[in-house]
Amino acid sequence: MTVTETATARDDVVPGGPLVLAQDEWTARRDAHRERVDALVGPHVARQARGEKHPVLDFLFTYYSLRPSQLRRWHPGFGVRLEGDAARDYWEFSGYRRAGGEGPPAAEVNPAVLGQRRSMLEFTARLLESTAARPAQLGCFGLHEWAMVYRGGDEAVRHSGTPLRLGASGTDAVVESMNLRCTHFDAFRFFTDDAAPRNEIALRREDQADREQPGCLHAGMDLYKWAGKLLPLVDSDLLVRCFELAGAARELDMRASPYDLGALGYEPVPIESAAGRAEYVRAQSALAERAAPLRAELLGRCRALLDLP
């Protein structure tokens, strides 16, 4: 296994000592990470500077808490020591400490962070494990976005200036023609008052770990959220891969939504038709397959960190 592979595959975190990276090794990885993130978030940053909103992609920076500058910061993950003068920068970052005593400059994640984040590690591990253990359910057809505007009038439209593809009455008719099978509380909580009782299950926050399932688009998107909440214990390579998945899931989410996004170049997935529902299930299944190894990887990180003394 190469140094780079070892540094990113943090399931191997053990008490035997940190993985030590020389400055030329880790700064190369840091710079490659910054270039990768700049390519991903550059259009958003440019729109933000112009004061422009984007009903699809802004979600990745409004609903989720990490700002582009935070996503751009490279983290090696717990159990990696960075050596060299450039490591001094990390002494100023929250969650890090100076390492190596009086020797050459070095930095690493402070072990105290393990104690501070233990409850989050335990919750995340429990949620990911229970989600992975269930069969994927692929019959929701992305109706959660429709349920968020059902019989809600203009005030329920979540993206001002973006029209409903079928109009208000047409949108309501689609919701009434199918069963709502949402399993994700953080989507369900935005249902209109008329839509919530139509869901097959009345979801509650305290039941989240008992309801999440791997076919859910948002369960896959939220891998980015959980990885972000565990920084700097989790490395940036895993974080960015989760971010890329979240972006792909968000695109399908909104293409299958009731909104007309043709002006932005998004072709609809018309889930009001049988062909559209079949298209949605194919894309949903592909995203679930893509999420599975990321979920397993993040779960492995959590378990390894929880096993440390």
C-alpha positions as CSV (number, residue, x, y, z in Angstrom):
1,M,0.0,0.0,0.0
2,T,1.4,3.4,-0.9
3,V,1.6,6.4,1.4
4,T,-1.2,8.1,-0.3
5,E,-3.5,5.1,-0.1
6,T,-2.6,4.6,3.6
7,A,-3.3,8.2,4.3
8,T,-6.8,8.1,2.8
9,A,-7.8,4.7,3.9
10,R,-8.3,5.6,7.6
11,D,-10.0,2.4,8.6
12,D,-6.5,1.4,9.7
13,V,-6.3,4.0,12.6
14,V,-4.6,2.2,15.5
15,P,-3.0,3.3,18.7
16,G,0.4,2.1,17.5
17,G,1.4,5.6,16.4
18,P,0.6,8.2,13.7
19,L,1.3,7.9,10.0
20,V,4.0,10.5,9.4
21,L,3.9,12.5,6.1
22,A,6.9,14.6,5.0
23,Q,6.1,18.1,3.9
24,D,6.5,17.5,0.2
25,E,4.1,14.5,0.4
26,W,1.3,16.2,2.3
27,T,1.5,19.6,0.7
28,A,1.1,17.9,-2.7
29,R,-2.0,16.3,-1.5
30,R,-3.2,19.5,0.0
31,D,-2.7,21.4,-3.2
32,A,-4.4,18.7,-5.3
33,H,-7.4,18.9,-2.9
34,R,-7.7,22.6,-3.3
35,E,-7.6,22.4,-7.1
36,R,-10.3,19.7,-7.0
37,V,-12.6,21.7,-4.7
38,D,-12.0,24.9,-6.7
39,A,-13.3,23.2,-9.8
40,L,-16.4,21.9,-7.9
41,V,-17.3,25.1,-6.0
42,G,-15.9,27.8,-8.4
43,P,-19.2,28.4,-10.2
44,H,-21.1,28.8,-6.9
45,V,-18.5,31.2,-5.5
46,A,-18.8,33.3,-8.7
47,R,-22.6,33.3,-8.6
48,Q,-22.4,34.3,-4.9
49,A,-20.1,37.2,-5.7
50,R,-22.7,38.4,-8.3
51,G,-25.6,38.0,-5.9
52,E,-27.2,35.3,-8.1
53,K,-29.2,32.4,-6.6
54,H,-29.3,28.9,-8.0
55,P,-32.3,26.8,-7.0
56,V,-30.5,23.5,-7.5
57,L,-26.9,23.9,-6.4
58,D,-27.2,26.5,-3.6
59,F,-28.7,23.8,-1.5
60,L,-25.3,22.2,-1.1
61,F,-24.1,25.4,0.7
62,T,-27.2,26.5,2.5
63,Y,-28.8,23.3,3.8
64,Y,-25.4,21.8,4.5
65,S,-23.3,23.9,6.8
66,L,-19.8,23.8,5.3
67,R,-18.8,26.9,3.4
68,P,-16.7,26.7,0.2
69,S,-13.6,27.9,2.2
70,Q,-14.1,25.1,4.8
71,L,-14.5,22.5,2.1
72,R,-11.4,23.8,0.5
73,R,-9.3,23.3,3.7
74,W,-7.5,20.0,3.5
75,H,-7.6,17.6,6.5
76,P,-5.5,14.5,6.7
77,G,-7.7,12.8,9.2
78,F,-7.0,11.4,12.7
79,G,-3.8,9.5,13.1
80,V,-1.7,11.4,10.5
81,R,1.2,13.7,11.5
82,L,2.2,16.5,9.1
83,E,5.9,17.4,9.2
84,G,7.7,20.5,8.0
85,D,7.5,24.3,8.4
86,A,4.2,24.4,6.6
87,A,2.6,22.4,9.4
88,R,2.8,25.5,11.6
89,D,-0.4,26.7,9.8
90,Y,-2.3,23.8,11.4
91,W,-1.4,24.9,14.9
92,E,-3.9,27.7,14.4
93,F,-6.7,25.5,13.2
94,S,-9.4,24.3,15.6
95,G,-8.9,20.6,16.5
96,Y,-5.2,20.4,15.8
97,R,-2.1,20.6,18.0
98,R,1.6,21.0,17.7
99,A,3.2,17.5,17.5
100,G,6.6,16.1,18.0
101,G,7.6,18.0,21.2
102,E,10.7,20.1,20.7
103,G,11.6,18.5,17.4
104,P,11.0,19.8,13.9
105,P,7.6,21.5,13.3
106,A,4.7,19.0,13.0
107,A,1.0,19.0,13.4
108,E,-1.8,16.5,14.0
109,V,-5.4,16.3,15.1
110,N,-5.6,16.7,18.8
111,P,-6.7,13.4,20.5
112,A,-9.0,15.5,22.7
113,V,-11.3,15.8,19.7
114,L,-12.1,12.2,20.0
115,G,-13.7,12.8,23.4
116,Q,-15.4,15.9,22.2
117,R,-17.0,14.2,19.2
118,R,-17.6,10.8,20.7
119,S,-21.4,11.2,20.9
120,M,-21.4,12.3,17.2
121,L,-19.3,9.3,16.3
122,E,-21.6,7.0,18.1
123,F,-24.7,8.5,16.6
124,T,-23.2,8.5,13.1
125,A,-22.0,4.9,13.4
126,R,-25.5,3.7,14.6
127,L,-27.3,5.6,11.8
128,L,-25.0,4.4,9.0
129,E,-25.0,0.8,10.3
130,S,-28.8,0.6,10.6
131,T,-29.2,2.3,7.2
132,A,-26.9,-0.2,5.5
133,A,-28.6,-3.2,7.1
134,R,-32.0,-2.4,5.4
135,P,-33.0,-3.2,1.8
136,A,-33.2,-0.3,-0.5
137,Q,-36.7,1.0,-1.1
138,L,-37.1,2.5,-4.6
139,G,-40.8,3.4,-4.7
140,C,-40.9,7.0,-3.4
141,F,-40.4,8.5,-6.9
142,G,-39.0,11.7,-5.4
143,L,-42.4,12.9,-4.3
144,H,-41.1,14.6,-1.2
145,E,-40.5,17.8,-3.2
146,W,-44.1,17.7,-4.5
147,A,-45.3,17.1,-1.0
148,M,-43.5,20.3,0.2
149,V,-45.8,22.4,-2.0
150,Y,-49.0,20.3,-2.0
151,R,-52.0,22.6,-1.4
152,G,-49.6,25.1,0.1
153,G,-50.3,28.1,-2.2
154,D,-47.6,30.5,-3.3
155,E,-46.0,30.7,0.1
156,A,-45.1,26.9,-0.1
157,V,-43.1,27.3,-3.3
158,R,-39.5,27.0,-2.0
159,H,-37.7,28.5,-5.0
160,S,-39.0,32.0,-5.7
161,G,-39.2,32.8,-9.4
162,T,-39.0,29.1,-10.4
163,P,-42.4,28.0,-11.8
164,L,-44.1,24.7,-11.1
165,R,-43.9,22.6,-14.2
166,L,-47.6,21.4,-14.0
167,G,-48.9,24.4,-12.1
168,A,-50.4,24.2,-8.6
169,S,-53.4,22.1,-9.5
170,G,-51.4,19.8,-11.6
171,T,-48.9,19.3,-8.9
172,D,-51.6,18.6,-6.3
173,A,-53.1,16.0,-8.6
174,V,-49.8,14.1,-8.9
175,V,-49.5,13.9,-5.1
176,E,-53.1,12.7,-4.9
177,S,-52.5,10.0,-7.6
178,M,-49.7,8.2,-5.7
179,N,-48.8,7.1,-2.3
180,L,-46.2,9.1,-0.3
181,R,-43.5,6.7,1.0
182,C,-40.9,9.1,2.4
183,T,-38.5,7.5,4.9
184,H,-36.3,10.6,5.5
185,F,-37.3,12.8,8.4
186,D,-35.5,15.9,7.2
187,A,-37.5,15.8,4.0
188,F,-40.8,14.9,5.7
189,R,-40.5,17.8,8.1
190,F,-41.0,20.2,5.2
191,F,-44.2,18.6,4.0
192,T,-47.2,20.9,4.0
193,D,-49.8,20.3,6.6
194,D,-52.0,18.7,4.0
195,A,-49.3,16.4,2.7
196,A,-47.9,15.1,6.0
197,P,-50.9,12.9,6.9
198,R,-50.7,11.3,3.4
199,N,-47.3,9.8,4.1
200,E,-47.3,6.1,4.8
201,I,-45.4,6.7,8.1
202,A,-45.5,9.7,10.4
203,L,-41.8,10.2,10.8
204,R,-40.2,11.5,14.0
205,R,-36.7,12.8,14.6
206,E,-36.2,10.2,17.4
207,D,-36.9,7.4,15.0
208,Q,-34.4,8.5,12.4
209,A,-32.0,5.6,12.8
210,D,-35.0,3.2,12.6
211,R,-36.3,4.5,9.3
212,E,-33.4,5.5,7.1
213,Q,-32.8,3.2,4.2
214,P,-30.1,3.1,1.5
215,G,-32.4,3.7,-1.4
216,C,-33.2,7.2,-0.1
217,L,-31.6,10.0,-2.2
218,H,-31.3,12.1,0.9
219,A,-29.7,9.4,3.0
220,G,-27.0,9.3,0.4
221,M,-26.7,13.1,0.2
222,D,-26.3,13.2,4.0
223,L,-23.1,11.2,4.0
224,Y,-21.6,14.6,3.2
225,K,-23.2,16.1,6.2
226,W,-22.0,13.4,8.6
227,A,-18.5,13.5,7.2
228,G,-18.4,17.3,7.6
229,K,-19.6,17.1,11.2
230,L,-16.7,14.7,12.0
231,L,-14.0,17.0,10.6
232,P,-11.0,17.0,11.3
233,L,-11.3,13.3,12.4
234,V,-12.3,12.4,8.9
235,D,-10.0,13.1,6.0
236,S,-10.9,15.5,3.1
237,D,-10.6,12.9,0.4
238,L,-13.7,11.1,1.8
239,L,-15.4,14.3,2.5
240,V,-15.1,15.5,-1.1
241,R,-16.2,12.2,-2.6
242,C,-19.3,12.5,-0.4
243,F,-19.8,16.1,-1.6
244,E,-19.6,14.9,-5.2
245,L,-22.3,12.3,-4.5
246,A,-24.5,14.9,-2.8
247,G,-24.2,17.1,-5.9
248,A,-25.3,14.2,-8.2
249,A,-28.2,13.3,-5.9
250,R,-29.3,16.9,-5.6
251,E,-29.5,17.2,-9.4
252,L,-31.7,14.1,-9.7
253,D,-33.8,15.4,-6.7
254,M,-34.6,18.6,-8.5
255,R,-35.0,17.1,-12.0
256,A,-37.7,14.9,-10.5
257,S,-39.2,17.8,-8.6
258,P,-42.3,19.8,-9.6
259,Y,-40.2,22.8,-10.6
260,D,-39.5,23.8,-14.2
261,L,-35.7,24.1,-14.4
262,G,-35.4,24.0,-18.2
263,A,-34.0,27.5,-18.3
264,L,-31.1,26.3,-16.2
265,G,-30.4,23.3,-18.5
266,Y,-32.1,20.6,-16.3
267,E,-34.3,18.2,-18.2
268,P,-37.2,17.0,-16.1
269,V,-37.6,13.4,-14.9
270,P,-41.5,13.4,-15.3
271,I,-42.4,11.1,-12.4
272,E,-46.1,11.8,-13.1
273,S,-45.7,9.3,-16.0
274,A,-44.8,5.6,-15.9
275,A,-41.8,6.2,-18.1
276,G,-40.6,9.0,-15.8
277,R,-41.0,6.8,-12.7
278,A,-39.0,4.1,-14.4
279,E,-36.3,6.6,-15.3
280,Y,-36.2,7.9,-11.7
281,V,-35.9,4.4,-10.2
282,R,-32.9,3.6,-12.5
283,A,-31.1,6.8,-11.5
284,Q,-32.0,6.4,-7.9
285,S,-30.7,2.8,-7.9
286,A,-27.4,3.9,-9.5
287,L,-26.9,6.6,-6.8
288,A,-27.7,4.1,-4.0
289,E,-25.0,1.8,-5.4
290,R,-22.6,4.7,-5.5
291,A,-23.4,5.7,-1.9
292,A,-23.0,2.2,-0.5
293,P,-19.1,2.1,-0.5
294,L,-19.0,5.6,0.8
295,R,-21.3,4.7,3.7
296,A,-19.2,1.6,4.5
297,E,-16.0,3.7,4.4
298,L,-17.4,6.4,6.7
299,L,-18.8,3.7,9.0
300,G,-15.4,2.1,9.1
301,R,-13.8,5.4,10.1
302,C,-16.3,5.8,12.9
303,R,-15.8,2.3,14.2
304,A,-12.0,2.6,14.1
305,L,-12.1,5.9,16.0
306,L,-14.5,4.6,18.6
307,D,-12.2,1.7,19.2
308,L,-9.3,3.9,20.2
309,P,-8.6,4.2,23.9
